[in-house]
């Protein structure tokens, strides 16, 4: 008997999302053309320049050893007939939105985790599916319906992981692909989770895996059977606790359908004394620098990137003005924020049309960053993938 208090959590993950979405779009535009998913193919950020890296690959490409995160040139050396298409974020955003829309018709509690992933709390929806007379028992019937509706109406496939918590649902959706449903309930972890190498544990980075290997912890099961205090002593309090609990399949975070995404960050400073063209330097650049650093830290701490930078000023007559600029790529860099903020301030204040030419004084300066994303909409560049491919795979939003 499954205890009543047990939750039913789904993790939905689009199979090779960028590649599938590019393939589906292509088929729609040219019906009867070759389906990219059936041939060795890959998505890359920057094909012409040959500097690009592979951001998604087809299953046939995988058979040639093509890896996510590797340079296009290297992938082509492994597989000369590899068909490469350029990433198309507008299309990806559209399919992502269509996917979420379908999911929300099955549960009120859907949490989008990245461009191609979501958690659903399906607890309590059993009666709805039973009433419809499906052959399979709940929750299999629900997962089958969701998976098939996505495939039939949107044209791409997903894997669904089912468990009683988010961690296990997430881990099991990564098992055999594509178009599959897997379960990983706490009573199944000995058989399905513990034999896996420790590096496969969600949230176990390479450095942690290396430390654990040195302790002769090779599998997730090895970690689960360690003394928690030993793990804490070697990995630090937080990491040790996390590894021990997650290796044992424990996770009590909830699917938050109501999660309010932060819209942006801003910071303002009242100047020690009113600023004119004469005393702009060095005070204002120093403040802009400090605020930019602060905003960058916030973005990094929350794992997000901003694509709009804005400045705000207040004059000595308490009138507010602001200017903003949209960036081609989102950023979390303090230098970039500072550069744009400085440019906007100079445009607003200096020159013939500038406010200083009208003898306006400034008493407050602010900088803000908005239009946040989790990094999935940035142009992928070599820089993003300088670390080994493993990190690339772990990167949220890099399907
Ligand atoms: Mg995916």
Boltz pocket constraint, residues with backbone or C-beta under 6 A from the ligand:
constraints:
  - pocket:
      binder: B
      contacts: [[A, 13], [A, 14], [A, 15], [A, 16], [A, 17], [A, 116], [A, 399]]
      max_distance: 6.0
